Amino acid sequence: MLDDSFRGENSGHDCQTRYVDLDPADRRLHPLALWSFVLALLGIPLVGLITGTIAVLLAGAALGQITGNPFFRGRRLAVAGLLIGLADIVLWVVLLGFIVPKSYSVAYRSVDQFSFPAPNLLGRAPAHIRKALEANVFIVVERKGWPAFINSESFSGSGVILGENDGQFLILTNRHVVDPAFSRNEPAREDPRNFITAYFHDGSSRTAYIWWTAPDGLDLALVATGPNPAAIPVPEYERTTEVEIGDKVFTVGNPHELSWTYTEGAVSGIREASKGRFHLRIIQTQTPINQGNSGGGLYSADGTLIGIVSWTKDKAQAEGISFAIMYEDFLAVYNKDISNEQ
């Protein structure tokens, strides 16, 4: 209620109005204070970056309008909305800080300069091992999403240099390394969201792209780093060293992003598998194979490339059971596929 008092000075009259404290029950709850509190609460399970920011802005506006105005109440509600909204923003920023960078750090922490093999140590390795190390490629595939800063992912694996021409390389790897969405039951298709980078033993890197994928869902692919991979001929079909059970073998790859890693073991068995038009021989080995070895080379004791490491049994169920597609069979598949296209 208003209380008006008048006082006269000289010949005029001035009117002064003063407010009398209202009963809290007579004051109206400020709607912005209420909405601020509601949105701040919604920001806890929802995207707090958005709702929390709106809650903070509404709380600030409500506090500004409530101050000095006896007709509104809701200061405590606005303060609560302000504090919860700020907490929403901070917590979601921290949460995204754990989720988003993780997709990049897993693959990219190993492409820092310090993770590449020391040239003097690589040069001191036995000739047959050094050759395999120099042929190894660390492959990183970045899958762009939308928005990119939230949905991007990175994957990594291995590859083997088959040929080089004028600084451009042709690299053999597994299809699933360069195409993370690869399914053996789906036709080949290139995903424009995937960006491939090939890193070499000297620390250099080049943008790469898928040049050839094996037909019939076989897990093999050729990656090129230059515009004219046809100028880099794939080695002619040649008979490689005979593989027998018990033969000593070794691998070079990038397990768990530990680039240019050498492991050795023996051939445990020779398996056979059919896929579409092709009959393959699969080398089973107890050589330590881990995630990131896929696409890397399996070599005989003298350094001859005999297979492409492709998969391993689940470590939780089995140990020392891994498989490589015979390099000879890749050559046969490639030559047959190319001849069919001509």
Secondary structure, 3 states (H helix, E strand, C coil): CEEEEEEEECCEEEEEEEECCCCHHHCEECHHHHHHHHHHHHCCCCCHHHHHHHHHHHHHHHHHHHCCCCCEECHHHHHHHHHHHHHHHHHHHHHHHHHHHHHHHHHHCCCCHHHCCCHHHHHHCCHHHHHHHHHEEEEEEEECCCCHHHHCEEEEEEEEEEEEECCEEEEEECHHHHCCCCCCCCCCCCCCCEEEEEECCCCCEEEEEEEEECCCCCCCEEEECCCCHHHCCCCCCCCCCCCCCCCEEEEEECHHHCCCEEEEEEEEEEEEEEECCEEEEEEEECCCCCCCCCCCEEEECCCCEEEEEEEECCCCCCCCCEEEEEHHHHHHHHHHHHHHHC
